Amino acid sequence: MDLIYPKNLRKIFTNRDYELKLLQHLRTQHQQGNTQHSVLFGLRRIGKTLLLKEFIKRALKDDENIIPVYIDFEEITSSPENFAIGYIGSVCFWFLTRGAANPEDYLRLNSLFSLGMSSNNQIIRETVDYLHQELERTKVNRADLLRTAFNFPELLAQASQKKFVMILDEFQFIQLLQNYQGMPDPIALFRAHLERQDNSLYVLAGSAISVLNRLVTDKQSPIFLQFQKMMLRPFRKEDTFKLAIKLLPHIQHDTETLQHIHQFSLGNPFYISQICQRLLQMETLHKIAITPEAVKQAFLIETLSSQGKIFDYCRYIYDTSLQRAKGYGALKSILQLLAEDEGLNLAEIARRMKVTPPTASEYLRWLMEVDLILERKKSYYFEDAVFKYWLLHSTRGIEVDSMPHEDDAWGLVKKLDESFQQISSQLGLAIEGKIFQIMQSFDGQEIEKNLFLECPYKDKLILPNFKNIQPYRSPDNLIEIDLLAEDGEKWAVEIKWKNKATSLQELKKFLMNAKDLAEKLWFISKSGFTNAAIEFAKVNHILLSDQTSIEAIAKRLGVRFVR
């Protein structure tokens, strides 16, 4: 698989143990006849494709009767014709070579035809012959091309008595095919074949979180309720340390420097890699020792220098996300407004933009559609705090050299570091993000019950080392829990961050929604709780925290909030 998953990437693959175990479980269940399709969400550059290729590598090694097939939909959806070639060609490639060849030979019509016709497999010969003949016609039956492509893995699996695992990366690009004349809804076609396939497990993936989530959760979508959802999160602190040490082995005992890398990268594998690469360059070319202060400098250079890859990435996201949108100027203004004052609600944004609430709502909907911002509790925040930091400074014309002169390097770092700290409260994640960070730091510790406003357990509480923490929404969209965490024991967390004590009714609603989802319930309220709510929590074994309690827990666990 060297051409698909190079050795240098294999060496830096880090953790993702929970996700790999879940994919392995789905594969095992599929082999036993209990097929459960899955969809993997995650922000751009969070490591989805690397995870999927690691899974493929392990599947190829474990079982010869499993045929993993990786297809990048972004590469093949330029037209229905190219899609059929890419889909059928990819299935042939993985079936015939198990990844041990050049995939490009299978993605061009003439070479695919030659390779397919030389195969001793009748299904492959018939399919590539049909594809070649159909594409030679003056008028192509595009719908039939897609039907043939979608049906191909199952026909091949039945004839060979193998099991397929179809990994469809950037699946949301399939929607582009609907723009062509004579094309029915491609997702409806996909669903029709999905229902008839017993030998093919499907794992969808994509970085357009909002779009992909809508495809699998909207009642009007053809694939509604067909896929189990998985969200790929940033690295926890210990995983950040592991990756950073792989890239910079000589800092393995420098905990403070590693902590700074985690803090400034937000645990995003791409950001971790770029900060470490910049540190190595600073050390090698400029003889700058790798220290916590050097991490700050590396982050600032990577983010605010036009030579930095994080800078290039943020610019790419900004340009490509907005370039096709109507109201380009208004969208830029909203992003700049939120960069300076995050957490505004719709009415506040509409007032400051001097537009009507429906107009502002449409702008915000579009920004959420491309995953630049998110809505929590009717207020709006950035999905990525590093992108926000880049945006806030780049729109003000702040840019640094790729490597300042040594004489003034530290002065520049100090100046920009002060700027970073001055807006730290604005750059902070939504409170849900801070609670997420606290729960990430749980690692089997015993914690004193007096750190909670109300703790219905013994003198001390054991904090699980959660493997998965993410927001929860029921399939029917009627129940939403801020955070659902699991590691054998499940915790459900509800957060109310308002200047009003949480009432008894709010606690009752939380209990009703969460009691069947988790063993432990934790309600966090900025302004505390009414007396009736506290008594109710005692009776029903609900953990309670207010803002002061949360700060005490964070201090007890040594959590330094990632900004």
N, C-alpha and C positions, 0 to 999 in steps of 0.2 A: 504493500500500500504506500510505498514511499512517495509516489507522485500525488497521492491524495492526502496523506497524513505524514508529512516529512518527519524525519527523526528528531530534528531540532524542536519541533512542536511537541512531540511525544515526551521529550525530556522535561519540558516545563509544565506539562499537564499536572494540575494540582487538585487534590481532594475531589470534590463533587461526589463524595461517597454515597450520600443519601440518594441523589438523582440516579447514579449508576445502579444502585441496588433496586430502585423502583423500576428502571428500564429492564433490568435483569428479571425482576419478578414478572413484568408484563410479557417478556419473551418466554419464560417458563410456562406461564399460564397459557400462552398461545400454543406452545408445543403440546399442551395437555388438552387442547380443544376449547379453552375458555378465553376467547380473544377479546381484549379490552383496548380499544384504540385510545391514543393519548395525544395531547397537544402541549408543546413546550413554549412558554412565553419568556421573554427577557429583553431588556433594552439592548440597543446596538452595542457590539463589542463587549458584551458581558460574558461571552464564552460558550454560547449555545452550540455553534458548529464544532468547536473543539470537543465539547462533551459528546456530541453525537458521533464524531469520528473515533473517539476513544471507546465508546460503546461498540461501534462496528468492529474495531480491532479485536476487542475481547470476544465478541460473538463469533468472528471468523475462527479464532483460536479454539473456542470451546466446543463447537458442534458443526460438523460438516453438512448436516441436514438443514442448517439454517442458512438462508441466502439473504444477507442484508443488502439493501439497494439504497444508495444515497443519491438524491436528485435535488439540485438547486433550481427552484422555479424562477428565480430572478434571471437566470442565464438562458432559460428556454422558452419564455413566454412572449417573445417578440412577435410571434404569429402562431396560429393554430398548426400550420405546417411544421414550423420549427419545434413546436411543443411535441408533436407526435414523434418526430425524429429523436428528440432529446429523451423523451420518456421511454420509448421502446428501446432506443440505443443504450440507455443506462441500465435497463433491466437485462439486456443481453450481455453487457459488459460485466456486471456483477455475477450473473449466472455462469458465464463461460470462464471468467478469469478470477473470480473472487477478489478483485481489486489488484491483481498482480500483472498489470499491463498498462498501456497508455490509454486512458479513457477517451482521448480526442478522436481516436480511430473509430469509435463507436458513435460519435456525435455528428458525423458527416454522412450524408445519404449514400454516396457512392461506396465509401469504404465500409459502411455498415452493411450495405447490400452484399458486398463481396465477402465479408466475414460471416454474415448470417447464412448465406447460401452455401458456404463451405462447411457449416456445422452439420453434425449428424442428428441434430434435434429437429424433428418434423415441425413442431409448433413454431420454432424460431424461423425456419425456412419459409413456411407459409406466411408468417406475419411480415417479415421484411420484404418478401416478394409482393405482398399486397400493398405495403407502404410505398415501395418503389413504383409500382404500376399506378397507384392513385395519384402520386405526386407528378407523374408524367402527363396526366390529363390536363386539358385546357381549363376545365371547371372542376375544382376539387370539392368533394363532399366533406366539409370541415367537421361537421358533427359526427360523421362516421369515423373520421380519423381519431377523434377523441374517444369514442366508444371502443375502438380497437385498442388504443393505448391503455385505457383504464382496465380493460378486460384481460390484457396480455399476461400480467403477473399470475393471475389465478389459473389461467389455462396452462401456463408453464409449470406452476406448482403442482397441479393435479397430475399432469403427464409425468413429472419427474419424482413425484412423491416427496417433495421438499416443502419446507415452510419458508415463506418470504416475510421479511420485516422491511416495509416500505417507509423510508425516512424522507419526507418531503419538506425540504428547507425553504424558508421564505414563501410559504404556501399562499399567502395573501395575494401574490402576483398572478395567481390563476384568474383573478377577476379581469385582468387586462384582455383576456381572450374574448370576452363578451362584446368588445368593441368592433369585432369583425363581422362583416355581412354574412348572414346565413348561420350565425352561431347561436344556439340556445344557451341557456344559463349553464356555464361549465361546472359550477358547483353542484347543480342539480344532477348533471350527468355523472359526476363523481360519486354523489350519494347513491344513485341508482345502482352503480356497480359495487359500491362498498357493501351494500346490503346483501349481495349475492356471493360474497367472497368468504370462504371458511379458512383458507390457507394463507391469507395475507394479513399481517398486523400492520396498521398504519400509525406512524408517529409524525404528526405535523409540527412544524416549528416556524417561528417568525419573530422579527424584531418590531413589527408594527403591532404593538400590543393591543391597542384599542380596536383596530380593524379585525385582527385575528380573534380577539375575544368576542367581538360581536358576531362573527361567523359561527362560533360554536355555542353561543348563549342566547342569541336573538331567536325568539319563537318563530319568526318569519324565515329564518335561514334553513336551507335544505339539510344542513348537518347539525341542527340543533340537538343537543343532548347525546351526540354520538361519540364524544371524546372526553376522557378524563383530563383535567387541567393540571399542569405542572408549571410553577413559576421559578425561574432561575434568578437567584438573588446575588448581591455582591458577596464577596468573601467575608467570613468572620475574621477576627484578628489573627487567630492562630493559622488560618489558611493564607492570609496575606503574608505572614512571616515565612511560611514554607516556600511560597513562590519567590519572595524577595531573596531568600537565602539561596535558592537555586540560581538566581541571576547574579547575586553578589555573595558568594560563599564566605568571604572573609568578614562579613558583618554578623555572622550567626549568633554571636554572644553579645551583640550591642542592642539590647532590648529597647533603649530609648530611641535609637535611630529607626529601628523596625516599627516602633509605635508611630513615629512621625510619618513613615511611608504609608501606614494604614490610615492615619488621620487625613492626609492630603489626597490619597487615592480614592477614598471612600470605599475601599475594598473592591473596586472595579479592576479586574485582571489586566485590562488594557492600560489603565492609568498606572497600575503598579509597575508593569513592564516598562513603560516609557520613562517613568521617574527613575527606575533603576538603571536603564540604559543611559540616561542623561548623567546620573551620578558616576557611572563607570567612565564615561567620556570626560567628565570634569576631573576625575582622579587621574586618568591616563594622560590627558593632553595638557591639563593645567595644574597638575600636582596639588589638587585640592582634596584634603582628607574627607572621607565620607563620615559626616556627623549629622546630628539633628538639624543644625543650621544649614548644612549643605543640602539636606532634603528640601527645606523651604526654598532655597535658591533653585534647585532642580525643578521643583514644581512651578515656580514662577516663570522660569525660562521656557519650560515645556508649554505652559498655558498662555503666556503673553508674548512670546517671541514668534515671529513668522517662520522661524526655523524649527519650531517645536511640532511634534506629531500630534500632541493634544490640541494645539492651536489649529492645525490643519483639519483635524477631526471635527472640532466645534464649528469651524467655518463651513465645512462640508454639510453638517447637519443643518446649520442655519440657512444656508443658501438653498439646498435641495428641498428643505421642508417648506420654504416660503415661495419659491420661485413660480410655482404653478397656481398659487392662490389668488383669488380676487381679494381686493382690499389689502394688498401687500404692505402699504404704508401703515395702515391701522394695526395689522398684526405685529409689525415691528414695534409700534408704539406700546401695545399691550405688553409685549415681552419686556421692553425697557421699564415700563411701569412696575411690573411684578419683580423685576430684578432689583429695583430700588425699594420696593415696599411689598414684600411677599405676604400672602394670606388675605388679600382683599377679597370681598364678596362681589357678586354681580352688580349690585346697586352702586357700590363704591367705584368699580371699574367704569360703569356706564357714565357716572357723574364726572369722573376725571377725564374720560375720553370725549365727553360732551356728545354722546350718542344715546339713543333709546336703549333700555334694557334688552329688548328683543334683538337689536342689532349687535350689542355687546355679547349677548348669549351666542349668537351665530359665530362671531369671531372666536370666542372661547371654545366653542364646540370644534371648530376646525383645528385649533392649536392642540386640543386634546386628541383629535383624530390622528395627528402626526406625532403624538407622544412627547411633545415639548413641555406640556403642563399637565397637571392632574387636579381633580376636584376632590376635596375632602371636607365634609361637613359644610358644604355650600361656600367654601372658600377655595382659592386657587393658588397652587404652588408649582414650582419647577420639579420635573421628574429627576433632574440631574443637577446637583449643586455645583459641580465643576463647570458644567456648561453655563450655568447662571453666572458664576464668577467670571468666566471668559467674556460673556455677553456684557456684563456690567462695565468691565474695563475696556473692552475693544470698542464699544460705542462711544466711549469718552476719549478715544485716541491714544490710550496707554499701551505702549509696546516696548519691550526690552530687546537688547541685542542677544544674539544666540549665546554669546559668552562675553560678559562685560570685562573690561580691563581689571586686572587683579587689584589695582590700587583702590578702585571705587566699588568693587564687587559687593563687599559686605555692607557698605553704606546703602547701596541700591536694595539689597535684600532687606535691610532694616526698614527702609522707607516703605517698600511695598508690603512688607510683613505688617507694619503698622496699619497700612490701608486695609489689609486683609482682616486684621483684628477689629478695626473700627466698624466693619460691616458684618462682623461675625454673627450678630443676632439676626441680620437679614439673610445671611447665607445659611443659617441653621435650617435643618430639615423641619418639616411639620412635626408636631409633637408625636404623631404616630411613628415617625422615623426615629425619634429619640427613644421611645419605649422599645422599638425594635432593637436598637443598639443595646439597651439594658438587657433585654432577654437573650441577645446573642452572647452576652458575657456570662450567662448562667452556666455553671460547669460543675454541678454536684456540690456546691457550697451549702453549708448550713447557715441560715440567716436569721437574725433575731426577730421575733414576732413584733417587738415594739417599733420596728421600722415601718410597720403598716399601721394605718389608723384602726383597722379592724382585722385581726388574724384569728380565725376560728380553730387554729391548729395548736399543737403543743408549743413548748417554749421556743423551739426552733423549727424552721421550715427548710426542707431540702429543695434546692433549685435544680431542676433537670438540665442536662446538656442538650438543648433542643436541636434536632437535625433539620427541622423545617418550620419556618415561621412566615406566615403570609396572611393577607386579608382573606376573608371568607365571604362568599355570596352563594346562597342556595340556588340550585338549578332553576327554580321558578322565580328567582330574583326578589323574593318576599322577605328573606332574612339576610342581613348583612352584619358581620362581626368584624371589628377593626383588625384584630389579629387572632389567628388560630395557630397554636404551636403544638408540636408533638415530638415525643421521644418515648414511645410506649405510653406514658401519661400525657394527656392532652390538656392544654390550658386555653381558655377563651378569654380575650381581653377586650373590654369596651372602654373608650376614652371620650370624655366630655370636657372640652377645654373652653369654658365660658365663665363669665363673672357672676355665677349664680350657683348656689348649692344644688347638688343633684337630689331629685325628689324620690319618694317611695315608688311612684308609678314608673319612673325610668329604670329603677332597679328591678322591679317586677317584670318589665318588658325584657330586660336583658336576661333574667333567669329563664323566662319562657322560651326565648330564642336560642339560648346556649346550653341549657341543661342536658340536652341529648347529644351535644357535640363534644363536650369536654368534661373531665373529672374535676378540674379546678377552675373557678371563675374569679376573675380579677377586674374590678371596676375602678378606673382612675378618673378623678374629677378635680379639675384645677382648683375649684373653690370649696371643696369638701362636700358634705352630705347633710341632709336634714336628719333630725333625731330619729324620725320614723324609718328613714332609709337605713340608718346604722343598726337599729334594732332588727330590721328585716334581714340585713346581711349576717348578723350573728346567728339567727335561726337557720338561715339557708346556706351557711358556710361559704360566704363570698368575701374574698380579700378586697380591702378598700385602701386606696391611696389618694392623697391630694398632692398639690405641687411641692410642698415642703417634704412630704414623705418620699416622693419620687427622687428629689434631689439627695435625700439622705441615703436611699437605696443605691443610687448611682455612685455616691461617694464611697459607700461601704464596699462596693464591687470594683472600685477603681476605674469606673467608666469615664472616659474623656470623650465628650460628644464630638463626632465627626462633623465638621462644618462644611 
